[in-house]
Amino acid sequence: MMQYNRAKSVGKKLRYISNKKLAVSEPNPMWFGNKSNEPNNPAWTNRNWLKSRFHFSFAEYYNSSNTNFGVLRVMNDDLVQPKRGFGSHPHSNAEIVTYVVEGKLTHQDSMGTKESLGRGSIQFMTAGSGVVHSEHNLEDKPLRFIQMWFTPDRRGLSPNYGSMSGTQVDSKDKWGHLVSSADSKIKTPVKIRCDANIFIAQITEEKTRLQLEVKENRQVYFLAIEGNPTVSLSSGQKQKFGQHDAAELYGEEIYTVQGLGHVLVVEMKNDRSGGRGDL
C-alpha cells in the first residue's frame, strides 16, 4: 500500500491531491468470498480482482491526519474485475452513496432489494440501525464505481435503500444535482440524512466553463473521475487535474471548471473537522 499525503495548496482556497498520493489497496480475493484471480483473462484490466484507491483512512490504511473531510468519512474509487465482488457484509450508522462510473453494479441487501445499475447511476443506503448487503460485478467487463460514506445527522435511523438511473439527470456540459439533504427543499433524485450535496458534470466541449460557487462556511471535495479538467480561482490561479486527482475547495470563492472531463463534487458545511492540517 502506498502512503497517502496531500500534495500542495493553491493559495488558501484549494488543496490539490495527486492520485499518486492516494493509498491503494488490492486485497486477497478470498477475504470477500471470491475465487482466485484470473490475471491471464483478457477481459481483466488489473491482475487483482479489486484495485481500490482510498481518499481517507479505510480498512488497513490509517492516517490520523486523514480520517474525514467534514461529514464525508469515506471515498473509495473501486475497480472490480468481471465475475467478482463484495460478499454479504454489515453496516450501521452511515449514509452510503455509490456512483457508477463504468460497467454494471449489482446490489442485494437484507431489506429485500436487488437491482443492477449502469454508468451514471447512483444508489444510496441508510445503514442506520443495521443492514447487510453485497455488491457484485456479474458482467463480462470491469466495473468502476465511487463509494462514499457520510456521517448521518443522527444514529439508529431506520435502514433504507434507493437509486437513480444514469439517464434521470442531464449532466452533459452542466452540473447535474444528484444528491441533497433530506431536510432540504431542493428537489434531487436522491436524499440523504446529512447536510451534503453531490453534483456531477461531464464536460464534452473545450469551450464549456462551469462555475462552482462555494459559499462562506461551506467546502467541497472535488474528484476528477475521468479526463483532464482545470479548476481556476477568481485570483487567476489554476490547477490542472488528471484522472483520479482530487482537491479540497473552500469558500467563499467562485471556481471555474473547464477542460474535457468527468467530475464529481461533494459540497457540505465547513465544520472545521477533517482535511489535512499538516500541509
C-alpha positions as CSV (number, residue, x, y, z in Angstrom):
1,M,0.0,0.0,0.0
2,M,1.1,3.5,-0.8
3,Q,1.4,6.2,1.8
4,Y,-1.1,8.9,1.4
5,N,-0.1,12.6,1.6
6,R,-1.8,15.7,0.4
7,A,0.3,17.3,-2.3
8,K,0.1,21.1,-2.3
9,S,-2.1,24.2,-1.7
10,V,-3.1,26.7,-4.4
11,G,-3.5,29.8,-2.2
12,K,-5.6,29.1,0.8
13,K,-8.7,28.1,-1.1
14,L,-7.7,24.9,-3.0
15,R,-5.7,21.9,-1.7
16,Y,-4.7,19.6,-4.5
17,I,-4.4,15.9,-4.0
18,S,-2.5,14.0,-6.7
19,N,-3.7,10.5,-7.5
20,K,-0.1,9.3,-6.9
21,K,-0.6,10.2,-3.3
22,L,-3.7,8.1,-2.7
23,A,-3.5,4.9,-0.7
24,V,-4.0,1.8,-3.0
25,S,-5.4,-1.5,-1.8
26,E,-5.5,-4.8,-3.7
27,P,-6.9,-7.3,-1.1
28,N,-6.9,-11.1,-1.3
29,P,-9.9,-12.2,-3.2
30,M,-10.8,-14.8,-0.6
31,W,-11.4,-12.1,2.0
32,F,-14.6,-11.1,0.2
33,G,-15.8,-14.6,-0.9
34,N,-14.2,-14.5,-4.4
35,K,-12.5,-17.2,-6.4
36,S,-8.8,-16.9,-7.2
37,N,-7.6,-14.1,-9.5
38,E,-7.5,-14.6,-13.3
39,P,-4.6,-12.4,-14.3
40,N,-4.4,-14.0,-17.8
41,N,-8.1,-13.4,-18.5
42,P,-8.2,-11.0,-21.5
43,A,-11.3,-9.3,-20.1
44,W,-9.4,-8.3,-16.9
45,T,-7.7,-4.9,-16.8
46,N,-5.9,-5.5,-13.5
47,R,-4.1,-8.5,-12.2
48,N,-6.1,-8.4,-8.9
49,W,-9.9,-8.7,-8.6
50,L,-10.0,-5.3,-6.9
51,K,-8.0,-2.1,-7.0
52,S,-9.3,0.4,-4.6
53,R,-8.0,4.0,-4.1
54,F,-8.7,5.3,-0.6
55,H,-9.1,9.1,-0.2
56,F,-9.4,8.8,3.6
57,S,-8.4,6.3,6.2
58,F,-10.1,3.0,5.5
59,A,-9.6,-0.8,6.1
60,E,-5.8,-1.5,6.5
61,Y,-4.9,2.1,5.7
62,Y,-4.9,4.6,8.7
63,N,-3.6,8.1,8.9
64,S,-4.7,10.1,12.0
65,S,-4.3,13.3,9.9
66,N,-6.7,12.0,7.2
67,T,-9.8,10.5,8.6
68,N,-12.6,12.6,7.1
69,F,-13.4,15.8,5.3
70,G,-16.4,17.3,7.2
71,V,-19.3,14.7,7.0
72,L,-17.5,12.8,4.2
73,R,-15.9,9.9,6.0
74,V,-15.0,7.6,3.1
75,M,-14.4,8.0,-0.6
76,N,-13.2,4.8,-2.3
77,D,-12.6,4.6,-6.1
78,D,-13.0,0.9,-6.8
79,L,-12.2,-1.1,-9.9
80,V,-13.7,-4.6,-9.8
81,Q,-12.9,-7.2,-12.4
82,P,-15.6,-9.4,-14.1
83,K,-17.5,-12.0,-12.0
84,R,-16.1,-10.7,-8.7
85,G,-17.4,-8.5,-5.9
86,F,-18.0,-7.9,-2.2
87,G,-19.9,-10.7,-0.4
88,S,-22.6,-10.0,2.2
89,H,-21.3,-7.8,5.0
90,P,-22.9,-5.5,7.6
91,H,-23.0,-1.7,8.1
92,S,-24.6,0.6,10.6
93,N,-24.9,4.4,11.2
94,A,-23.7,5.6,7.8
95,E,-25.2,7.2,4.7
96,I,-23.6,5.2,1.8
97,V,-23.8,6.7,-1.7
98,T,-22.3,4.9,-4.7
99,Y,-21.8,6.4,-8.2
100,V,-21.3,4.1,-11.1
101,V,-18.6,5.2,-13.5
102,E,-18.3,2.3,-15.8
103,G,-19.9,-1.2,-16.1
104,K,-22.9,-2.5,-14.1
105,L,-23.2,-2.8,-10.3
106,T,-25.5,-5.4,-8.8
107,H,-26.7,-4.7,-5.3
108,Q,-28.6,-7.0,-2.9
109,D,-29.5,-6.4,0.8
110,S,-31.3,-7.6,3.9
111,M,-34.2,-5.3,3.1
112,G,-35.1,-7.5,0.1
113,T,-33.7,-5.1,-2.5
114,K,-31.9,-6.5,-5.6
115,E,-31.1,-4.4,-8.7
116,S,-28.3,-3.7,-11.2
117,L,-27.3,-0.1,-12.2
118,G,-25.2,1.2,-15.1
119,R,-23.0,4.2,-15.9
120,G,-24.0,7.5,-14.3
121,S,-26.4,5.8,-11.8
122,I,-26.4,6.3,-8.1
123,Q,-27.5,4.1,-5.3
124,F,-27.9,5.1,-1.7
125,M,-28.4,3.3,1.6
126,T,-29.2,4.5,5.0
127,A,-27.4,1.8,7.1
128,G,-28.9,3.2,10.3
129,S,-29.7,0.6,12.9
130,G,-28.1,-2.1,10.8
131,V,-28.2,-3.6,7.3
132,V,-26.4,-6.4,5.4
133,H,-25.6,-6.0,1.7
134,S,-23.5,-7.3,-1.2
135,E,-22.1,-5.5,-4.3
136,H,-21.0,-7.5,-7.3
137,N,-19.9,-7.2,-10.9
138,L,-21.7,-10.0,-12.6
139,E,-20.8,-8.8,-16.1
140,D,-18.0,-9.7,-18.5
141,K,-16.4,-6.3,-18.4
142,P,-14.7,-4.4,-15.5
143,L,-16.8,-2.2,-13.1
144,R,-15.7,1.1,-11.7
145,F,-17.6,3.0,-9.0
146,I,-17.0,5.7,-6.4
147,Q,-18.3,4.8,-3.0
148,M,-18.8,7.5,-0.3
149,W,-19.8,7.2,3.3
150,F,-21.3,10.1,5.2
151,T,-21.8,10.7,8.9
152,P,-25.6,10.8,9.4
153,D,-27.4,13.6,11.3
154,R,-28.4,11.0,13.9
155,R,-27.8,7.4,14.9
156,G,-30.1,4.5,14.8
157,L,-32.1,5.5,11.7
158,S,-34.4,3.0,10.0
159,P,-32.5,1.3,7.2
160,N,-33.4,2.5,3.7
161,Y,-32.3,2.0,0.1
162,G,-32.9,3.9,-3.1
163,S,-31.4,4.6,-6.5
164,M,-31.3,6.7,-9.6
165,S,-30.7,5.5,-13.2
166,G,-28.0,7.3,-15.2
167,T,-30.5,8.8,-17.6
168,Q,-32.5,10.6,-15.0
169,V,-30.3,13.8,-14.7
170,D,-28.6,15.6,-17.5
171,S,-25.0,16.4,-16.7
172,K,-23.6,17.0,-20.2
173,D,-21.7,20.3,-20.0
174,K,-23.6,21.3,-16.9
175,W,-23.9,20.5,-13.3
176,G,-26.3,17.6,-12.5
177,H,-27.5,17.8,-8.9
178,L,-27.9,14.2,-7.8
179,V,-28.0,14.2,-4.0
180,S,-29.1,16.6,-1.3
181,S,-30.1,16.6,2.3
182,A,-33.4,15.1,3.3
183,D,-34.0,18.4,5.2
184,S,-33.5,20.5,2.1
185,K,-36.4,21.8,-0.1
186,I,-34.2,21.3,-3.1
187,K,-35.5,18.6,-5.4
188,T,-33.0,15.9,-6.3
189,P,-33.4,12.2,-7.2
190,V,-31.6,11.1,-4.1
191,K,-32.0,12.4,-0.5
192,I,-29.7,11.5,2.4
193,R,-29.7,12.1,6.1
194,C,-26.9,14.7,6.4
195,D,-26.0,18.1,5.2
196,A,-24.3,17.3,1.9
197,N,-24.9,17.7,-1.9
198,I,-23.4,15.7,-4.8
199,F,-23.0,17.1,-8.3
200,I,-21.7,15.5,-11.5
201,A,-20.6,17.2,-14.7
202,Q,-19.4,15.5,-18.0
203,I,-17.6,18.2,-19.9
204,T,-17.5,17.3,-23.6
205,E,-16.6,20.7,-25.2
206,E,-13.4,22.7,-24.7
207,K,-15.4,25.9,-24.7
208,T,-17.5,24.9,-21.7
209,R,-16.9,26.9,-18.5
210,L,-18.8,25.7,-15.4
211,Q,-18.9,28.0,-12.4
212,L,-18.8,26.3,-9.0
213,E,-19.7,28.7,-6.1
214,V,-18.6,27.6,-2.7
215,K,-20.3,29.9,-0.1
216,E,-18.8,31.1,3.2
217,N,-18.5,28.4,5.8
218,R,-19.0,25.7,3.1
219,Q,-16.5,23.4,1.5
220,V,-16.2,20.9,-1.4
221,Y,-14.4,17.7,-2.1
222,F,-13.6,17.7,-5.9
223,L,-12.8,14.5,-7.8
224,A,-11.6,14.2,-11.4
225,I,-13.2,10.9,-12.3
226,E,-12.0,11.0,-15.9
227,G,-10.2,13.4,-18.2
228,N,-8.0,16.4,-17.5
229,P,-10.1,19.3,-16.2
230,T,-8.7,22.5,-14.9
231,V,-10.0,24.4,-11.8
232,S,-9.4,28.2,-11.8
233,L,-9.8,30.6,-8.8
234,S,-11.1,34.2,-9.0
235,S,-7.5,35.3,-8.4
236,G,-6.4,33.7,-11.7
237,Q,-4.6,30.8,-10.1
238,K,-5.2,27.4,-11.8
239,Q,-4.8,23.7,-11.0
240,K,-4.9,21.1,-13.7
241,F,-6.2,17.6,-12.8
242,G,-5.6,14.1,-14.2
243,Q,-7.8,11.1,-13.8
244,H,-8.2,10.2,-10.1
245,D,-6.8,13.5,-8.8
246,A,-8.8,15.3,-6.2
247,A,-8.9,18.6,-4.2
248,E,-10.3,20.3,-1.2
249,L,-12.1,23.6,-2.1
250,Y,-13.0,26.2,0.5
251,G,-15.4,29.1,0.4
252,E,-16.1,31.9,0.0
253,E,-15.0,31.5,-3.6
254,I,-16.3,31.1,-7.2
255,Y,-14.3,28.5,-9.0
256,T,-14.3,27.8,-12.8
257,V,-14.1,24.3,-14.1
258,Q,-13.1,23.7,-17.7
259,G,-11.4,21.1,-20.0
260,L,-12.7,17.7,-21.1
261,G,-13.5,15.5,-18.2
262,H,-16.0,13.8,-15.9
263,V,-16.0,15.4,-12.4
264,L,-17.8,14.8,-9.1
265,V,-18.3,17.4,-6.4
266,V,-19.3,16.8,-2.8
267,E,-20.5,20.1,-1.2
268,M,-21.0,20.4,2.6
269,K,-20.8,22.6,5.7
270,N,-17.2,23.5,6.7
271,D,-17.4,22.2,10.3
272,R,-13.6,22.6,10.7
273,S,-13.2,18.8,11.0
274,G,-11.0,16.7,8.9
275,G,-9.0,17.8,5.9
276,R,-5.2,17.9,6.1
277,G,-3.9,20.4,8.6
278,D,-0.3,19.4,8.0
279,L,0.3,21.0,4.6
